[in-house]
Amino acid sequence: MQFLFAVEDVFSITGQGCVLVPGVPHDFAHELKSGAPLLICTPQGEHIHTHIEYFVSVRSTRTLNHIPFSLPAMINKEHIPTGSQVYLQDDVKK
């Protein structure tokens, strides 16, 4: 398992799930694609096994060092509190 980031914010997109911010660091050692398996550990001790649904394009006036992504629609914003730890699970194809 590889640590990706700590959740700083979560946005809901109606009908499409939630987006985790900041997202995958640009300098992450592996190229990640939609479907990459994740483990999210909440501050309350819950473990959520999920995957990257799709990457989100963000327009910003500042340079972004991360790529935000969406989770499957069945996971709501309320499931992922700020401070949750996001890990890439080991069964990702390299």
Secondary structure as UniProt FT lines:
FT   STRAND          2..6
FT   STRAND          9..13
FT   TURN            14..16
FT   STRAND          17..25
FT   TURN            26..27
FT   TURN            34..35
FT   STRAND          37..41
FT   TURN            43..44
FT   STRAND          47..51
FT   STRAND          54..55
FT   STRAND          66..70
FT   TURN            73..74
FT   HELIX           77..79
FT   TURN            82..83
FT   STRAND          85..88
FT   TURN            90..91
//
